[in-house]
Amino acid sequence: MEYNNYMKLEFESKSHNEAFARVVVAAFAAQLDPTIEEITDIKTSVSEAVTNAIIHGYEDKIGLITIVAVIRGKEIEIDVSDNGKGIENVIKAMEPLYTSKPELERSGIGFTVMETFMNVVKVYSTVGEGTRIRMIKRIQNQNTEIR
């Protein structure tokens, strides 16, 4: 399918880069003229995906996180990828309140938040190779027309 615009961002899996990532993706999404609520949904979902990569994908190591965002019509598709340890059981990991890091007092709602705020959330993961989270948000603004 043809796209209207594309961006790629790569950064180290350091916690202070999470805020940077969410702002960059929000700025890219702004061309769709989203509502404040829609942009907040996007920023929150990106934060959750990046945090998952930092905390669970790389654990105590530094690796690269890649975000690719594509605008197609009135949708933004955002892929957040890492080359970390991967997820053994994606279905289990996506269960509300499940956490593999209870000692860190993690709430286990990252995927639930993403699924609540985005129209589509898909998780692809291979143990030892990494994880890719694909999220799609349809922007409801009827005036949006990207060329």
N, C-alpha and C positions, 0 to 999 in steps of 0.2 A: 504494500500500500504506500502511496506517495505521502511524503511529509512536507510540512510548511517551514519547519525550522528544526535545528539540531544543536545540541551542545554536549560537551564531554568535559568532565572535571575529574582529576585524580589527585589524591592527597594521602598523607600518612594517617594511620589509625591512632591518632592522638585525640584525647577527649575534647580539647579546645577547638579542634577542626569541625566538630559537629555543628556549632553555631555558624561557622563560615559556610558549610555545605547547605544548610537550610536557607540562608540568605541568598546564596547564588541561585539555587533552584527557584526560590520565590521571585527573584528578579527576572529570571527567564520566563516564568509562568505569567508574569505581569502583562506580557503582550497580549494575552487572551482576555484582558480586562475582567479578571475574576472579582467576586465580592470579597470583602474582608474575611468573611467566614471561609470561603473557598481557599484563599491564600493561607489562612491559618491551618486549615486541614492539610494542605500540601506541606507546609513547614513542619507541622507536628509529625506527619507520616515519614518525612525524610529524616527527621531527628531520630525517630524510633528505629528506622532501618540502619542508619549509620551507627547508632549506639549498639545495636545488636552485633554489627560487624566488629566494633571495637571490643566489646565485653566478651562476646561468645566466639566470634570468628578467630580473633587473634589472641585473645586472653591477655597474657602479659608481654606479648611480643609486638613489635611495630611492623606493620605491613601496609600495603596499599589498598585504598578503597577507591573504586571508580563509580562515578555517577554519569549515566548517559540519559539525557532527557530529549524527547522528540515531541514536537507539536504536530498533530494531525487534525485539521479542522478545528473543532471545539474541544479537543481532548489533549491532555498532556500525559505522556507515558514516561515513567521514571524508572530506570533500572539502577539499583544499588548493588554493587558486586564487591566481593572480597575473595582473596585466595587463601583463606584461613583453613581451619580444621574441618569445616563442613558440619552438617547436621545429620545425625544418625537416623532420626525418625522425625521427618517434617510434620507429619500429621499430629504426633504427640506434642512437638514444639509449638504448634499453632493452637493448642488447647488453651482456653482462657485460664489464667492463673498458674500455668505450668512454668516452672523455671528450673534451669539446670544449675543455677547459682544461688541457692537459698541462703548461703552464708554471706552473700553480698546484699541481702535483703532486697533482692530484685522482686518486682511485683508480678512478673509473668504476664503482662498485658500488652506487650509491644505489638504483637501480631493482631491482637484484638483491636487495638487503637487504629492500626493501619487499615484493617477491614472495615472499621466504622467510618473512617474519614474518606476513604478512596472507593471508587466504584468497582475496581478489580484489584485483587492482590494475589499474586502467584509466587510461590517459593520453589526455587530449583537449587538442589544442593547435592554435592558428592563428597563423601567423607574423604578427608585428606587433600581435597582440591579447592573447596570453597563453596560459597553460596551466592545466589543472585536473587534479589527480590524485585519483582516487576509490579509496579503500581500504575493504575490508570485513573485519572480524574477527569470527568466530563464537566466542563464549565458551562453553567446554565445561562450566562449572559447572552441574550438574544442578539445583541449588537456586535458580537464577536465575529470578525471576518478577517482572518489572516491570509495574506497573499504571498 
